[in-house]
Structures are given as structure tokens and as C-alpha cells.
């Protein structure tokens, strides 16, 4: 085995807008196709590291891609070590700051570097991290739904073995929230974990009022009732909530998680790989969650999340939302409601014909 790591030759970056099997309606807007930036870290040794960034809107695809292309020249000739590159970027962008599109781009690049590193060693990333590719409990993640029209798809989720279902609520009246939750609980029966997500749409008093009325439906968690940055508002709600509070997908880097946990914002955390600093950031953030004994779920990025949850203390749920399926050579399989990491690296190859078909150049 070589002791010299491959060096980065270039970053190849492509933007796509890929159809989603289920459009995602939330209380603060809808997503009907997944805007993704695909990153290929090309090395001089025939290894290519891959990852994707979910941009939420096509408006940011070109800026993220352009930024990555710009730093491609700066990192050419450097090794694929994710930790060394994270150290460089921390210095390089300290004055500008890491949040927002820069943070997303660097997090995606970090994941692609880990993928390359796994491929160098011929193992899944989870093994590089000292873990094993164990099968993980996943919940099927829905947007706002209509319990009558969507009953067949919910039943399909149960037939696939999912033991947890998340739905989005809010964006309408409290009465509609209660009716939706009651109807979905009725479809699922008593033994399936049911989570709800307000997508940051409420005020603190309104969240307290609504959550109290949802207490009868054995909800597993209520996610982001108020804006994510309002960690003290989350803490106020948590103080009186009969249902555990979940948050984390909008915390930036491990420091963001540390501040939220210090404020007592939630009972559960669910960091997002693209906002927490990629796999390197996830590993650092996990120490904070572990010392606070908080269960950790993942947010999006199912392929990479399957590698980091097995090495996470108090791992909870993997959120199953298969945004990238249409451009992957082989989508990640669900078996009896569970998913398992695959390799080498993060185990993702592009379906190049689909990448071409869904290419976004706006
Ligand atoms: Mg959410």
C-alpha cells in the first residue's frame, strides 16, 4: 500500500435539476425537482472522488459551481486529505466567514475528498472511520400531504418496511394540522414512529399553542417549530412541550451545533452534512452531541449519512429522502425500512446519461 496520498488534479463541477419521485411541499415553499451540484475531485492517480450538494433552489447552483471552479486552481497539486484541506480552507476563508454558499461548497468538497480517500484504500468510508456498514433504521420523509389522496403512498412506505414516517405540517390552520396528524396516525397505526416538521414557520407562542394540541397522537418529534437560528425560542418551546423537539439541519458547522445545544434548543439533533462541514465537520460535531447525550439523526444525503451514522454515538434515525436517485448509476436500496452504506468510498457513481439529460445551465 502506498503511503503517499493522491494529489488533486482538478475539480469537475456540474449542475443538474433532477426530477423527484415525490414533490416536497413545506410550510415555507415547495420543491418539485432537486437542484444539485455534482462534484468530481479528479486526481492524477486515476481515483475520482464524488459528492453532491443539494442547493434548495436553482438560483444558487451556478454561484456554488463557479466558486468551486475558482478554488479548483488553488487546491490543484495538494493531497486529497480532507482534514488538511479543511485546515487550509479554515484559514483561507476565515475573514469572509464559512456560512452560506461557501460553507455548502466546502462541505460538499470535503465529502468528495472522503469518497476519494475511501477509494484509495478500497473500502467504504464507514470503515475508514473505524466503523462497520451496519443496516440503519430509516424513516420515510414526506412533505405536506393530503391524508386521503396520499393514503396509497403512505401504505407503500409501510409495505417497504419503514418503521418511521415524517410529514410536514403548518402553512395553514391549527385545525388542519390536527386533522392531518390524526388521519395519518390512523393510517399508520400505533406502532410506527410519526414525526412532524414545521419548517421554521411558527412564532414561539403559536408553536406552544399548536404543539399542545398535537400531544394526543404519540408524535416522535416536532421539528424546527420556529426559525432555526432562534435557539432560545426553541428552548422556550421545549421547556413546555409534551413532545420532544428536533432541530439541526440549519446549524452551520460544529460551532453552530454547540451553541444550539448549549442553549438547550432541542431533545434531538439532526445535522445536515452540507451545513455541518461535510464528514469532517460531522465527526467534530458528534463529540458535542455525545457529551450532551443527545440522539443524532441525519438530514438528507442518504448515501453519505449511511457512512457516518454507524460511527455516531446515540445514532437515532436516518432520514430517507432520495433526492439524487435519478442521476445515480445505482440508487441506495431500502431493505425492510433500513439502509446500509456501500463502498468503495461513499459508493456513488453518476448515471452520465441522466446527468446530461438533467443538466442545468441557468
Ligand atoms: Mg426539516
Boltz pocket constraint, residues with backbone or C-beta under 6 A from the ligand:
constraints:
  - pocket:
      binder: B
      contacts: [[A, 197], [A, 199], [A, 223], [A, 224], [A, 249]]
      max_distance: 6.0
